[in-house]
Amino acid sequence: MTDDSMNRPPRHERQSRSAQRAQRKKAAKKRRSGILAFFVVILVLAGAGFAGKIAYDALGFNKPPAPDFTQGPQTEVKIHIPEGASGTAMGEILVEENVVASVQAFYDAFNANAAAPSIQAGTYLLKTNMSAADAVAALLDPGSRADLDMTVIPGATKNDVAKRLAAVAGIDLNTVLEAMNNAQALGLPAVAGGNVEGWLAPGSYIVAPDADPALALKKMIEKTIAGLKAQKVPEADWQKVLTIASVVEMEVNVDKYYPMVARVVYNRIENPNAETQGYLNMDSTVLYGAGSTRTIPTNKELADESNPYNTYKHKGLPPSPIGAVGEKALHAALNPEPGDWLYFTAVNLETGETKFAATKAEQDQNVTELSAYCSANPGACSGEKTS
């Protein structure tokens, strides 16, 4: 045994010390891993917090309120909201006119009001320096509307429409008449020949004060075109159909007779060898061409060959429609009642009863019946006509 071996600690002590050193190393490693994990967690949490702040800010939770008017001098201002305008688009219009302070404030108020999506296009009288919430409420208030209703009735002529449009919008009549002559700007079909007569659809229209008359007229024309397309009328026939329908519109006062009078019109213009010899013989067209408001034309008007709408002197249809065409008249022109009638006349003005005839002899009998009614009802037949 050497001296070294004599100085060594016993074997079991050496093993114990070795185990202790291994445990100390393991503990140190665990401490280092724990510290590292701690810093990783810190970094992750910091990153998450940073990302959360970015998302929070992006969603607007950390933004200051958008500029909004709370007080200030107010003056009345006219605002037009176009068709299909979004809340943002409305806000931009209102900001431009100094009604609200910012687009964002109006947008926020718009989204906060459940009724806001029902705001309609049109012209409104608002005030400057309004809060966004008040502006939204004003646009929802019918009392703020500056628009005016304009009604076109079936049978109204283009001159009737022009006068009504000028009166409602408060604009000069000549301005409306000039707009009517600009067929291209109005979208008037080529088959109309530049004449808006018969193309101004009956109905109710919203017209803003000082409105551009072309916009209102264009809507009426678009409505007529849409109706023709819905009925699948070939474009080449649009003018003819409207012309026939306009005559029917002016000749009928009882709904059930629309398709029967339409048949008389077709029979007269499509049978030149019939008793009527291709002449339409309608007082309504004569009166239109003469610019007369009477219910029956004078003998002078009936004899006037210079009137292109005198269908007693000129065969076939008149040069254009003679007024606005309602749905019933249009339907009748497209779906005339089957029959061989060439004539018709009312025989009872109280009920509107009308009789139709295929020959002049039958028509004469019906006229005699009308005369008897008139004799029995003095004054009831003033201005009555037969066709």
Secondary structure, DSSP 8 states (H G I E B T S, - for coil): --HHHHHS--HHHHHHHHHHHHHHHHHHHHHHHHHHHHHHHHHHHHHHHHHHHHHHHHTTTTS-------S----EEEEEE-TT--HHHHHHHHHHTTSSS-HHHHHHHHHH-TTGGG--SEEEEEESS--HHHHHHHHH-GGGB--EEEEE-TT--HHHHHHHHHHHHT--HHHHHHHHT-HHHHT--GGGTT--TT-S--EEEEE-TT--HHHHHHHHHHHHHHHHHHTT--GGGHHHHHHHHHHHHHH--SGGGHHHHHHHHHHHHH-TTSTTTT----HHHHHHHHT--SSS--HHHHH-TT-TT-TTTS-SS-SS--S---HHHHHHHHS-------EEEEEETTTTEEEEESSHHHHHHHHHHHHHHHHHSTTTTTT----
